[in-house]
Amino acid sequence: MHASTLCFAIAFAASTTPAFARPMHSGIDYQRYLKEIDTAQADLDEWRSKFGDVAQKNGWMPVSEARSTDDQEEDLRQRIFLTKQSIAKVQEANPNANFSIMSPFSAMTDEEFNKYVVNSYVSGNSTQNDNRTSARHLRSAGSSDLTFDVGSGTTSIITALKSLITSFINGMDTGTVQPSTDSSASALSSETGGSQESYKFSDILDGEPTTYSPVTTPSPVVTKASSDSVDWSTSKCMAPIQSQGSCGSCWAFATVSAVESAQCIASGKELFVKYSEQQLVSCNTKNWGCYGGSPFFAFDYVQQNGLCSEESYPYTFGGGYTRSCSRSCAAQDTGLTGYAKVSGEDDLLRALDEHPVIVAVASANSVWKQYTGGVVSSCDSWQPDHAVVAVGYDSSSIKIRNSWGPEWGEGGYIRLARSSSKAGTCGVLIDMSTPQM
């Protein structure tokens, strides 16, 4: 190669590759990234135009303090490229679902998304040990990361919860709503039918461990139900999709959605009251507010205290911080008399014929992160970490209401394939409960 040609090649490369470009994330195919950098920039521009505002508002963007504008842009571009790399694998495992970078969480790495989801849900029927370091990392717009340690890697989350509850009961702060007690929460309906079991709330802490083996390729199966399909999402007894923001309050959103829908359906679909998630996050002292919780403790609270309307106590914790409880609103009786555990797909379908059901799912994975539509048949994780609401079913799928806003999934919903697996697709059959009215 002539010297003049070599000089031209070097000059051309310098002019087309940004001076600030460098690998910022492990796992990136950097040589491929450099070749496709223009496409990556176009992808980023399109994503930002559609989801930039909602991602910023909900704390789903990387923290950018002390970074130059060029570094911020390079970081975002590589994040979008990394996300695009990961989609091929989940798409192959889920041929009947769709995945895309055009999703609100695409600027988060898989590790960041896992931290966003993890510890926001506490199982109510097990004392499983968790060898992970249980730290909750939350990000709000314009703020630095906040870390909340909920226990060491050798202490079960339920044990930590039991200790926390004891301290709350023994020394309640002035100005907060008193939590309900085991004895007052034990009067639950006995008309549970099928394999549903009525529970005292003390059972939540003292239950035996339950272990399931993950099934990566569950087989679709049709089981018997009293109707061919149900879809409560189209009913006037279902509120519009909401977003929990960067607060780990999925347990509150799932509980409120299930209770308000069940009350409306029980009234003959004549009365729908939109209740306050914020009240549960701030006032349900048996749970951890933005740092996670169990729907079972939330049921206990609602049964004893009622709920205020969303209008009188609106949701304000999208940024990830829990504030003190307010007593300024007037709580209403929701008609909740207790809850029943649901076991197995047949029981879930029967319960769904009556009203929506709270379920837990394994969502800290790329499948949920990048889902845009269709029926999911396989997740690369199975341990439940997120509380959602099953709102319907058909011959091949179960429809799930999420609390990540209407921009995610199918307008805020996801469909999971019905499965012969005991755990269900994404662990959906592991931990289920239905309100009793």
C-alpha positions in Angstrom: 0.0 0.0 0.0 1.3 3.4 -0.9 2.0 5.8 1.9 -0.6 8.3 0.5 -3.2 5.5 0.4 -2.3 4.4 4.0 -2.6 8.0 5.2 -6.0 8.4 3.6 -7.2 5.1 5.2 -6.1 6.3 8.6 -7.6 9.7 8.1 -10.9 8.1 7.0 -11.1 5.9 10.0 -10.4 8.8 12.3 -13.2 10.8 10.7 -15.8 8.0 10.9 -15.0 6.6 14.4 -15.8 9.1 17.2 -12.7 10.0 19.3 -14.6 9.1 22.5 -15.7 5.6 21.2 -14.4 2.8 23.5 -15.9 -0.3 25.0 -18.0 0.8 28.0 -19.8 -2.5 28.7 -18.7 -6.1 29.0 -20.1 -8.5 26.6 -20.3 -6.1 23.7 -19.0 -7.2 20.3 -17.0 -4.1 19.9 -15.6 -4.7 16.4 -19.1 -5.4 15.1 -20.4 -2.3 17.0 -17.8 -0.1 15.2 -18.9 -1.5 11.9 -22.6 -0.9 12.7 -22.2 2.4 14.7 -24.3 4.4 12.2 -27.2 1.8 12.5 -26.8 1.9 16.3 -27.1 5.6 16.3 -30.2 5.5 14.2 -31.7 2.8 16.6 -30.9 5.0 19.6 -32.5 8.1 17.9 -35.7 6.1 17.2 -35.8 4.6 20.7 -35.2 7.9 22.4 -38.0 9.6 20.3 -40.5 6.9 21.5 -39.3 6.0 25.0 -36.8 8.5 26.1 -39.2 10.7 28.1 -41.0 7.8 29.8 -37.7 6.0 30.6 -36.3 9.3 32.2 -39.5 9.8 34.1 -39.6 6.3 35.6 -35.9 6.1 36.4 -35.1 3.6 33.6 -32.2 5.6 32.2 -28.5 5.3 33.3 -27.3 7.8 35.8 -25.4 10.5 33.9 -23.7 12.7 36.6 -20.1 13.7 35.9 -20.2 12.5 32.3 -19.6 14.6 29.2 -22.4 14.8 26.6 -20.2 12.7 24.2 -19.7 10.0 26.9 -23.4 9.9 27.6 -24.3 9.5 24.0 -21.7 6.8 23.5 -22.9 5.0 26.5 -26.5 5.0 25.4 -25.6 3.9 21.9 -23.6 0.9 23.2 -26.5 0.1 25.6 -29.0 0.0 22.7 -26.5 -2.1 20.6 -26.1 -4.6 23.5 -29.8 -4.9 23.9 -30.2 -5.6 20.2 -27.5 -8.3 20.5 -29.5 -10.1 23.3 -32.8 -10.2 21.4 -31.9 -13.0 19.0 -31.5 -15.6 21.7 -34.9 -14.9 23.4 -36.6 -14.7 20.0 -35.3 -18.2 19.1 -36.6 -19.6 22.3 -40.0 -17.9 21.9 -41.1 -18.2 18.2 -44.6 -17.1 19.0 -43.6 -13.9 20.8 -42.1 -10.6 19.6 -39.1 -8.8 21.1 -37.6 -5.5 20.1 -35.3 -2.7 21.2 -38.5 -0.5 21.0 -39.3 -1.2 24.6 -39.0 1.2 27.6 -36.1 -0.8 29.3 -33.7 -1.0 26.3 -31.3 1.6 27.8 -30.8 -0.6 30.9 -28.3 -3.5 30.8 -29.5 -6.9 31.8 -27.8 -6.6 35.1 -29.4 -3.2 35.8 -32.8 -4.6 34.9 -32.3 -7.6 37.2 -31.6 -5.2 40.1 -34.7 -3.1 39.2 -36.9 -6.2 39.5 -35.2 -8.2 42.3 -36.5 -8.1 45.8 -39.7 -6.2 44.9 -41.8 -9.3 45.6 -41.7 -11.5 48.7 -43.2 -15.0 48.4 -45.8 -15.7 51.0 -45.6 -19.5 51.2 -41.9 -20.3 51.6 -38.8 -19.7 53.6 -36.5 -20.3 50.7 -32.9 -19.3 51.4 -31.5 -16.8 48.9 -27.7 -16.9 48.5 -27.6 -13.6 46.7 -26.7 -10.3 48.4 -30.2 -8.9 48.9 -29.6 -5.2 47.9 -32.2 -3.1 46.2 -30.7 -0.5 43.9 -33.2 2.2 42.8 -32.7 5.1 40.4 -34.7 8.2 40.1 -34.5 10.9 37.5 -31.8 13.3 38.3 -30.6 11.4 41.4 -27.8 9.1 42.3 -28.3 5.4 43.1 -29.8 4.5 46.4 -28.9 1.1 47.9 -31.0 -0.6 50.6 -29.7 -3.8 52.2 -32.4 -6.2 53.3 -30.2 -8.9 54.6 -27.0 -10.9 54.2 -26.5 -13.6 51.6 -26.9 -16.3 54.2 -30.2 -15.0 55.7 -33.5 -15.8 54.1 -35.6 -12.8 53.1 -38.6 -14.2 55.1 -36.4 -14.3 58.2 -35.4 -10.7 57.7 -39.0 -9.8 57.1 -40.1 -11.5 60.3 -37.6 -9.6 62.3 -38.6 -6.3 60.7 -42.3 -6.9 61.4 -41.6 -7.6 65.0 -39.7 -4.4 65.4 -42.5 -2.5 63.8 -45.2 -4.0 66.0 -43.1 -3.4 69.2 -42.3 0.2 68.4 -44.7 1.8 65.9 -43.9 5.3 64.8 -46.5 8.0 65.7 -48.6 9.0 62.7 -48.6 5.7 60.8 -51.5 3.4 60.4 -51.3 0.4 62.8 -50.8 -2.9 61.0 -53.2 -5.7 61.3 -52.6 -8.7 63.6 -52.6 -12.4 62.9 -55.7 -13.0 65.0 -57.8 -10.4 63.3 -56.8 -11.6 59.9 -57.6 -15.3 60.4 -61.4 -15.0 59.8 -61.3 -16.0 56.1 -63.9 -17.6 54.0 -64.2 -21.3 54.1 -65.8 -21.5 50.7 -62.6 -22.1 48.7 -63.5 -25.1 46.6 -61.1 -27.1 44.3 -57.6 -27.0 45.6 -57.7 -23.5 47.0 -56.6 -23.2 50.6 -57.7 -20.5 53.1 -54.8 -19.0 55.1 -54.1 -17.2 58.3 -51.5 -14.5 57.8 -49.2 -16.2 60.3 -48.8 -19.0 57.8 -46.9 -16.6 55.6 -44.0 -16.6 57.9 -44.0 -20.2 59.1 -44.6 -22.1 55.9 -42.4 -24.9 54.6 -40.0 -24.3 51.7 -41.2 -25.1 48.2 -38.7 -26.0 45.5 -39.4 -26.2 41.8 -37.1 -27.2 38.9 -37.1 -24.7 36.0 -38.5 -25.9 32.7 -37.0 -24.0 29.8 -39.3 -25.3 27.0 -42.7 -25.9 28.5 -45.2 -27.8 26.3 -48.5 -26.1 25.5 -51.4 -27.9 27.0 -55.2 -27.4 27.2 -56.8 -28.0 30.5 -60.4 -28.1 31.5 -62.1 -24.9 32.6 -65.7 -23.9 32.9 -65.4 -21.6 29.9 -63.3 -21.4 26.7 -61.8 -18.0 27.5 -62.0 -15.0 29.8 -60.6 -11.5 29.5 -61.2 -9.1 32.3 -58.9 -6.5 30.8 -61.8 -5.4 28.5 -64.2 -5.1 31.4 -65.1 -1.7 33.0 -64.0 -3.4 36.3 -60.4 -3.1 35.2 -58.5 0.2 35.6 -56.1 1.5 32.9 -52.6 0.2 33.0 -50.3 2.1 35.5 -46.6 2.4 36.1 -44.8 1.7 39.4 -41.8 3.7 38.2 -38.5 2.9 39.9 -40.3 2.0 43.2 -40.4 -1.7 44.1 -44.2 -1.6 44.6 -45.4 -4.3 42.3 -47.0 -6.0 45.3 -49.2 -2.9 46.0 -50.3 -2.5 42.4 -51.1 -6.2 42.1 -53.1 -6.2 45.3 -55.1 -3.0 44.6 -55.9 -4.2 41.0 -57.1 -7.6 42.2 -59.2 -6.1 45.0 -60.8 -3.3 43.1 -61.7 -5.5 40.2 -63.1 -8.3 42.4 -65.3 -5.8 44.3 -66.6 -4.3 41.0 -67.4 -7.8 39.6 -69.1 -8.9 42.9 -71.3 -5.8 42.7 -72.6 -6.9 39.3 -70.2 -4.6 37.5 -72.1 -1.6 38.7 -69.5 0.0 40.9 -65.8 0.5 40.2 -63.7 2.5 42.6 -60.0 3.1 41.7 -58.2 2.6 45.0 -54.8 4.0 46.2 -51.6 2.1 45.7 -49.8 4.9 47.5 -51.7 4.1 50.7 -50.4 0.6 50.7 -46.8 1.7 49.9 -46.8 4.3 52.7 -49.0 2.8 55.4 -48.8 -1.0 55.2 -46.0 -1.3 57.7 -45.7 -5.1 57.4 -44.3 -4.6 53.9 -41.2 -2.5 52.8 -42.8 0.2 50.7 -40.6 0.8 47.7 -38.2 -1.9 48.7 -40.6 -4.8 48.1 -43.4 -6.6 49.8 -45.9 -9.5 49.9 -49.5 -9.3 48.6 -50.6 -11.4 51.6 -49.6 -8.7 54.1 -51.3 -6.2 51.8 -54.5 -8.3 51.9 -54.3 -8.2 55.6 -53.9 -4.5 55.7 -56.8 -3.9 53.3 -59.1 -6.2 55.2 -58.5 -4.3 58.5 -58.2 -0.7 57.3 -59.9 -0.4 53.9 -58.5 1.7 51.1 -58.7 5.3 50.1 -59.5 6.3 46.5 -56.6 7.0 44.2 -58.0 10.5 43.7 -57.7 11.3 47.5 -54.3 9.5 47.9 -52.5 9.6 44.5 -49.4 7.6 43.6 -46.2 9.7 44.0 -43.4 7.2 44.6 -42.4 6.5 41.0 -39.0 7.9 41.9 -38.3 5.1 44.3 -38.6 6.7 47.8 -41.0 5.8 50.5 -42.5 8.6 52.6 -44.5 8.6 55.8 -48.2 7.5 55.9 -50.9 10.2 55.6 -54.2 9.9 57.4 -55.9 12.7 55.5 -58.0 10.5 53.2 -61.1 8.6 54.1 -60.7 4.8 53.7 -63.6 2.8 52.3 -64.6 -0.8 53.0 -63.6 -2.9 49.9 -65.6 -5.9 50.9 -62.5 -8.0 51.2 -63.0 -10.9 53.7 -59.7 -12.7 53.1 -57.7 -14.5 50.4 -57.2 -18.1 49.2 -54.1 -19.7 47.8 -54.6 -21.1 44.3 -52.8 -24.3 43.2 -52.2 -25.5 39.7 -53.5 -24.3 36.3 -56.9 -25.9 36.6 -57.5 -24.0 39.8 -56.2 -20.8 38.3 -58.6 -21.0 35.4 -61.5 -21.6 37.7 -60.5 -18.7 39.9 -60.2 -16.5 36.8 -63.8 -17.3 35.8 -64.7 -15.3 39.0 -62.3 -12.4 38.9 -58.6 -11.6 38.4 -55.9 -13.4 40.4 -52.6 -12.3 41.8 -49.6 -14.3 40.5 -45.9 -14.1 40.8 -43.6 -14.4 37.8 -39.9 -14.6 37.0 -39.4 -11.3 35.2 -35.8 -10.4 35.7 -34.8 -11.6 32.3 -34.5 -10.4 28.7 -37.8 -12.0 27.8 -39.7 -9.6 30.0 -37.3 -6.7 29.4 -37.7 -6.7 25.6 -41.2 -8.2 25.1 -43.4 -6.3 22.7 -46.2 -8.9 21.9 -47.3 -12.4 21.2 -47.2 -15.5 23.4 -44.1 -16.2 25.6 -43.3 -19.9 26.0 -39.9 -19.9 27.7 -38.0 -17.8 30.2 -34.4 -18.2 31.1 -35.2 -17.8 34.8 -38.0 -19.3 36.9 -37.8 -18.0 40.4 -40.7 -15.6 41.1 -39.5 -12.0 41.6 -42.5 -9.8 40.5 -46.1 -9.6 41.5 -48.6 -9.2 38.6 -52.3 -10.0 38.0 -53.7 -12.8 35.8 -56.7 -11.3 34.0 -57.7 -13.9 31.5 -57.0 -17.0 29.5 -57.8 -18.8 26.2 -57.0 -22.2 24.9 -53.2 -21.5 24.7 -52.3 -18.6 26.9 -52.8 -16.8 30.2 -53.1 -13.0 30.0 -51.1 -11.0 32.6 -51.6 -7.4 33.7 -48.2 -5.7 34.5 -47.4 -2.4 36.3 -44.7 -1.1 34.0 -46.9 1.3 32.1 -48.8 1.1 28.8 -45.7 1.6 26.7 -44.4 -1.9 27.7 -45.6 -5.2 26.1 -49.1 -5.3 24.6 -50.3 -2.1 26.0 -49.1 -3.1 29.4 -50.1 -6.8 29.2 -48.2 -10.0 28.4 -49.4 -13.4 27.4 -47.8 -16.5 28.8 -48.2 -20.0 27.2 -50.3 -22.5 29.2 -47.9 -25.3 30.1 -47.7 -28.8 31.3 -44.9 -27.7 33.7 -45.8 -27.6 37.4 -44.2 -24.2 37.7 -45.8 -22.8 34.5 -44.2 -20.5 32.0 -41.9 -18.0 33.8 -43.0 -19.6 37.1 -46.5 -18.2 36.8 -48.1 -21.2 38.7 -45.7 -21.2 41.7 -47.3 -18.6 43.9 -51.0 -17.5 43.3 -53.7 -16.0 45.4 -57.2 -14.7 44.9 -59.1 -12.2 47.0 -62.3 -13.4 48.7 -65.2 -11.0 48.8 
